[in-house]
Amino acid sequence: HSCKGKTFVEHGMFRSGIGSNIHISAAIMAFALNEGSIYVWPEDDSENPWTQGVEKGSTVDCPGGRKTRSYECYLKPISSCKPDGTGAKFTGVHKDRGKKTIRGTEVVPNMFKELLK
């Protein structure tokens, strides 16, 4: 599939546990689905505490020797698409870029709401 002409929602992690970050990821992914956008991790997730090395600006030693500051250090890529820096961006649930914010009613993708009634 081509990524050309698609919109993206970038989601960086915040200073919290991995489980908490993954839980918040589900809400941001629902937001992306509701917007018709592709959910991606930032190429350089500078706020992600789980990939920061001891030295400022360094990374941890990722399994497999990969050097990255995103959850791709531990998980497979979430998309083959790369963000273009123009769509919405969140760190945790905090909006870094874009006009829309996450509301509590958006934690479930619209396509599933009928199934959950």
Disulfide bonds with the S-S distance in Angstrom:
Cys3-Cys81 1.96
Cys62-Cys73 2.05
